[in-house]
Amino acid sequence: MKKFRVPEPDLQITFFHRLQEIRNTYLLNALLSTVASLEIKKIDRELADLVSKKGLQRVARWGLRGELVFAVPSFLKKNPWILGYYRLLLGFSQKQFYGDHYGLTSFKSMEERGRLSTENESFLTELCQVLCSSAEHLTKAIPRLTQEGVHEMTLLTLGPQLRGGALNVFGSKATKKVFNLISSLLNSVEIKETEKSIEVWNAAGRIVRVEFANDPDICIREKLPSGRYRNLVAIEIKGGRDYSNVHNRIGEAEKSHQKARKEGYVECWTIVGVANLDLPQVKKESPSTDKFYHIDKIADAVSDEGEDFRENLLARIGINA
C-alpha cells in the first residue's frame, strides 16, 4: 500500500491570522468604516475635483460609490492606513509602489504605521491625483466591477505579500532555532551570550563569536591576537518546508555563499527545512556549500546528522568534544 504524507497547512494558518489583523486596517472593511466617519458631501466634492465626470459615471453605473475606487485626501488624512487599500486595488506590490520609479517612497509610513507626516499631508492632493488617474485606467479596462469584486482584487494582490511575509517569519524562526541549538551545544564551556551573539574561548585561548547576521544568516568567526577576525563558517538557513520552492532557496543560499567565500570564510553550510533532499542535485545548485543539514535532524541529538553537526561545529570553533 502506498504511503502518503499529510500536507501541513502552516502557511495558510499564518495567512488566516495575518488576514484578521489586516482586515480592519486596509481592506474593504477599513474603508467602509472610514466612510461612515466622514461627511459624504466633502467626499463628493473631492471626487468631483480629482476624477473625470465619465470616470465617476462609470462606477456609478456599476452601483459603486466613487471612493471605493478613487482615493481622496479626506480619506487618507482620516485614516492613513487606507493608502494600502488603494495600492492593493491597483495591483501593485509594496516594492513596486514605494520604489523609486513612482516617487512615492515617502508615503510608505502611511500604510505601514498609519502615520501621516506634515510633509506628506501637504502632498495628499497630488498623491490622490496620481491614484485617481491610475484607477481611471483600471476602470476603463474592465467591463464591470462590484463591491465584492473590489474586495477580491485587493486580496489577489495581498496574497503574494502575505506569503512573502510568512516566509520571512518562518525564516526568522528557523534561524533562531539553529542559533538556540548552537547555544545549547556550547553550554559545557564558559560563554558570553546576547540575543544576537555567543562568545566562547576555544582550546587555543582565542575568542570565537557565533552571531546573527543578514548575509549569511549565522556566521562563526575567530578573533586573532591582532584584533582582526578570521572568518570560519558561514551558515545559510532556509527553513521553509515547501518542496516546490526549495531549488529557489538553494539558489539564494549559493549567492550568499559565493559572497562569503570572497570574504574569506573557510566553510559554508546550508541548513534546510525540506526533508529528503536530492543531495546530488542540490550540490550542483550550490557548489559553494560544504555541508547540507536538515533543521529537524540536527536538533535530534541521537541522529547521525545531529552528531555530525555537533562534531563539525565544535571542531570549527576549536572546542574539545
FENGIJO-V101272 format. One line per field, one symbol per residue. ss: DSSP state (@ for helix, = for strand, . for the rest). psi: psi as a letter, one per 20 degrees, with the letter a starting at -180 (. if undefined). A space follows every 50 residues. Layout:
ss: ???
psi: ???
This chain:
ss: .........@@@@@@@@@@@@@@@@@.@@@@@@@@@...@@@@@@@@@@@ ..@@@@@@@@@....@@@....@@@@@@.@@@@@@@@@@@...@@@@... ....@@@@@@@@@....@@@@@.@@@@@@@@@@@@@@@@@@.....@@@@ @@@@@@@@@@@@@@@@@@@@@@@@@@@@@@@@@@@.....===...==== =.....======.....======.....==========....@@@@@@@@ @@@@@@@@@@@@....======......@@@@@@@.....====@@@@.. ...@@@@@@@@@@@@@@....
psi: pppqqopolgghgggghhhhghgjgkahggghhgghjrphhgghggghhh qqghghhghhhikqqhihhppqghghggnhhihhghgghikprhgggjah gikjgiihhghhjkporgghhijgggghggghgghggghhiqhqprhhhg ghhhhghhghgggggghhgggghgghggghggghijiirpqopahiqppq pahjjqppppqqrhnrgpqpqpprhiirqpofpppponiqjohhjhhghh hhhggghgghghjjphqpqppriprlqnghghhhhmiiphppqphhhhio hiqghgggggghghghhlpp.
